[in-house]
Amino acid sequence: MEKVLAIFIPIALFICITLCVFFISKYRAETITKLGGPIPKLPRVAFPWQKVGIVTIGFALGIILAGYNMQHQIISNNMTEGFAVIGIITLCVGVSMVIAARFKEPNTDEQKNEIDG
């Protein structure tokens, strides 16, 4: 049974990716015919990668703290160690999300006005 699943999973993944590409290209072709030209592009908005980085650092710290606690057997009860590990990781990610929310995004409108003016 496991061998059948091991063969089926990559095939299913390939089929999903192929169908996604097919339907996206079909949508684009229909939009071009309906609009009579290329798909209009929306202006790009800068994505705040700094906030994603802070949350990723918080997640990594949570994993490191949980691993440290398990290595030194601070978490010793086998029945509840899963809850402690998830709790530590969730706490670190939550704190990092609060810290990331306090960071301000760079104001690109002022930069555009300075360049144009």
N, C-alpha and C positions, 0 to 999 in steps of 0.2 A: 504494500500500500504506500509506503514511504517513497519507493522508487517512482511510482506513478505520479505522486505529487511533485517530486523533484523534477520530473520531466514536464509536467503540466504547467507549473508556475512560470518558467521562462517563456513558454509558448504563449500563455495568456498575456504576459507582459508585452510581448512583441505584437500580439493582435491588438491590444489596447492602444499602444503607441501608433500603430499603423492606422487604426480607425480615427484617432484624434487628428492626425495629419490630414487624412482624407476629408473629414468633416470641416476642418478649418479651411482647407483650400476650396471646398465646395461653397462654404459661406462667403469667402472672399470673391469667388467667381460670380455668385448670385448678387452680391452687393455691387460689384462693378457693373453688371448688366442693368440693375435697377437704377443706379445713380447715373449711369452713362459716363463714368470716368473712374479714375482711381479712388481708393478709399481716402477720405480726408484724414489727415493726421492731427491729433490733438497736441497742444503744446506740452512739452515735457516738463514735469515737475520733479525737482530734486528730491530723491528719497533720503530720509534721515538715517544714513548708515551708522552714524554715531550711536544712536539709541539701540539699534540692533546689536551693535558690538558690546554695549554695556550689559544688555540682557544676556548675551552669550557668555560674557565673562562671569556674570552671576551664576549661570547654569554650571559652568566649569568649576567655579569655587564650591558650589553645592556638591558636585560629584567628588571633588577632592576631599572635602570635609567628611562626607559619608564614607569614603574609602579609608580615610585616616582613622575614623572612629571604629570601623569594622576591623582594620588591621591591628589596632592596639586593644581590641576587644572591650572598648568602652560600651559598645552595643553588644550585650552578651546573650540576651534572651532570644532564642531562635524563633519564637512565635511572633514577636513584635519587631524584629529587626527590619522587616520590610516597611513597616509604617514609619519607623524612625528615619530610614534612608529617604523615603519619599518626602517626609516632613522637612528634612534638612534641605533637600534640593528645592522644594517648593518655597521654603522660607528665603533661600538665597536668591531665587529668581524673582520673588515678589519684591524684595528689597532693591534688587537691581532695576526692576521696572519703575519703582518709585523714584529712584535716582535718575533714571533715564527720562522720566517725565518732567523733571525739573530743568533739564537742559533745553535751551532755546534753539530753534532751528535758525540757520543763517538766513538773513533776509535777502533774498535774491532780487526783490523789486528795487531796492535801493541801488544795488549793483547795476541793474539794467538802466536805471535813470541816470546814474553817473556816466555810463558808457554812451548813452544817447545824447546827453546834454553836453 
